[in-house]
Amino acid sequence: MPINYVRSLTGRQRAAQANRHLGIALAFVAGAANAGGFLAVKQYTSHMTGILSSAADDLALGAIDAAIDCAGALLAFLAGAACCAIMVNFARRRQLHSEFALPLLVEAMLLLAFGVMGTQLQAIDVIVLPATVTLLCFMMGLQNAVITKLSNAEIRTTHMTGIITDLGIEAGKAIYWNRDGQAVPRVAADWKRMRILFSLVSSFFGGAVAGAFGFKTIGFGATLPLAAVLLALAIVPIIDDLRARPHQPLPPQHPR
């Protein structure tokens, strides 16, 4: 990928087109991690609706341990989003180029660790299964918060419920019959928005297919290409900050 294009995707200066392109790339990663992760831990980790419902079911059935696991997954997703906010605001206060790249770098490192360590730890299901669910939920919270912050909550990538709802609304507008002669605003679909929504859904589904087949074929190693994609997206603004750091003025020295 050209350096300037990558810089536009995750750099501090934002544009609507860059937000859309980054959203499509992250939707693919989220779909792959969610579907592949399900084959690893038998649980989807990108959306909290199902996890909250599972917690309620487990409580009603008296499965307290399972309900506690769901609570841990929920808290991990929340912690991931909170950590993203901390990193973004930390970088923003210091006017770093990598305010949105830093959370993606952390996600890449976690995916890399998950892929490298997963095979060795797979035999210890009692310990690894809850920890793996927690790790995946943390990463999904981190990623969803990144795209939410940089797009001002216009784009989400880790769950498709809201996106498919919006797509249905626009589809309803598209097929609505506007009778001629009515003195009211015409109902018209936003075709540009429909294309964006459809691209996000398609990217998530494509990532889910790739992640499921990848995990089925090579196991935990399927996470390594995903980590490489995130690293490629994040690396340019981080290098920009490292290059700029030696040129920053030193703080004034006060006599002791």
N, C-alpha and C positions, 0 to 999 in steps of 0.2 A: 504494500500500500504506500502511496506517496506520503512523504513526511508531513507536508502541509495539510493534506486531507486528514491524516490521523490526528494532527494537532487540532484541527477544527472539530473533531468528534468529541474529544475529552478535555480540550483546553478551557481556559477561563472565559474567553470570548465566545459567546453562544450565538447560534443562528437557528432558525426554525428547521431548516433542511438538515443541519447537523444533528439536531435533536431526534428527528425522525430516523435518520440513518443509524444513529447509535441505538435507538430504541429497537429497531429491527434486529440489529446484531445481538443485543442483550436478550431479546425475546428468544432467539435461537438457542443461546447459552442456557437460559432458564428452562426452556422446554427439554433440552438434552439432559440437564442436571436433574430435573424433576422426574422424567420418565426413566432414565438410567438409575437414578437413586431409588425409585420404587422397586426395581429388580434387586437392588442391594438390600434395602431395609423394609420392603413390603409396606411402604407408606409414602404418600405424596407429601412433599414438604414446601411447596411454593405458595400455598394459600391456606389461610387460617380458618376459613369457614368450616371445612371438613374436620379439622383438628378440634375446633370448639365443639362441634356436634359429636365427635367421637368421645370427647371428655364427658359430655353430658350423658351419652349412652353408657359409658363405663361406670359413671357414678350410679346411674339407675340400676345397673346390673350388679352393683357391688364390687366391681373390678377396680379397687382403689389404686393398685399399683399402675394399671394401665392409664387411669385418669391422671395420675401424677406424671407419667411419661408425657402425656398430652400437654399438661401444664408446662413441663420443661421445654417442649418444642415451641409452645407459644411464647414463652419468655425469651427463648433463643432468637426467634424472629424479631421480637421487640428490641432485644439487645443489639441485633445487627443493624436495625434502622437507627437506633440511638447512637451507635458507634459511627455510622455514616455521618450523622448530623454533627457529631463532635469533630470528625476529621475535616469535613467541609468548612465548618466555621473556623476551625484552627487555621486552615490554609487561607481562608478568605481574609482573616484579620491580618495575615502576613503578606497578603497580595501575591500568593504563590500561583503559578500557572496550573499546578496539579490539584486544585481543590476537588475536582471530580475524578481525577485519575487515581488518587490515593486509595479510595475505597475499592476501586476495581483491582488495584495491585494487591490489596489485602485478600480480596476474593480469589484472585489467581493463585496466591500463595497457599490459601486454604485448600483450594481444589487440587493443587499439586501435592500437598501433604496427604490429602485424602486418597489420591490415586496411588501414590508411592507406598503408603502404609497400609492401605486397605487389604491388599492380598495377604500380607503377613499377619494381620490381626483378625482376619476373617474367621479363624477357628474359635476365637474367644467371643462367641455371640452374646453371652450374658453381659459383657462389658461393652463390646463394640457397638451393638445395635442401638441402645439409647444414645450413646455418644455420637454415632454417625447421624442419627436423626437430628440431634441438637446442632451438629456442625452444619448440616445442609440447610436447616431452618435459619441459622444465623446468616449464612451466605445469601439466602433468598431475601431476608430482611434487609441486608446490606445493599444488595443490588437494586431492590425495588425502591429503596430510599434515594439512591443515587439518581435514577432516572426521574423520580418524582420531583426532586429538588431542582434539577437542571432544566426540566421542562415546565416548571410551575404547575405540577400535578396534571398536566395534559396527557402524559404518556405513562402507562404502566406496562411492565414486561413479565412479571412472575406469575400472574393469574389472568385468565381471559374472560372471566364472568362479565366485568364491566365493559370490556371492549366488545364482546359479542352482543351485549345489550345495546350499546351505542350503534353497532352495525345494524342491528334489527330496527332501531328507530329510524335510521337513515333509509333503510330498505322500505320501511312503511311510507316514508315521505315520497320515495321514488315511485311507488305504485299508486299513490293517492290520486283520485280523479278530481281535478279542479274544473268545476263547471264554468263555462264561459259566461260572462256578464255579471258575476258576483263581485260586489264592491268590497272585497276583503283581500288581504294579502294572500298570494298564491302559496300553496305548500310545495316546496321544492327541496329535493335532496342535495346535500353538500357532497358532490361526487369526489372532490379532492379529499375530504375527510374519510369518505368510504374507502378510497384506495389506501389511505394510511392504515385504517383499522384492519382492512383485509390483509395488508402486508404484515402487520403485527401477528394476526392470527395464523397466517400461513407460515411465518417464520418460526413461531412457537411450535406449531405442529411438525414442521420439517425438523426442527431441533429435537423434538420428542422422538420422532422416528429414528433419527440418527443416533440419539443417545441410547434408545432401547436396543437397537441392533448392535451398536458398539459395545454396550455392556454385556449383551448376550454372547458376543463373539470373543472379546478380549478382556472382559471383566473390568476391574477397577482402573486399568490402564486407559479406558475410554475417556477418563476425565482429563488426561494430560493434554490432548488437543484443545479442550475447552479452556484450560489454564493458559495455553499458549495464545489463544485468541484474546483473552482478557489482558494478558501481558502486552501483546502487540498494541491493543487499544490504549493502554495506560502509559507506555514507556516514554513517548515523546514529550509530553508536558513535564514529566518527572526529570528527564534529562535537561530540559530547558531550565528548570529550577536549579539543578546541580551546576549548570554552566553559569548561571547568573549569580550564584552565591558568592564566589570570590570577588565579584565586582560591587557587591553591596557595601555602602559606607559603614565603617565601624562605629559603634555607639560612642558617644563622648565619654572621655575618661575624667572622672572627678578625683581631685586630690584627697588623699586619706588624712 
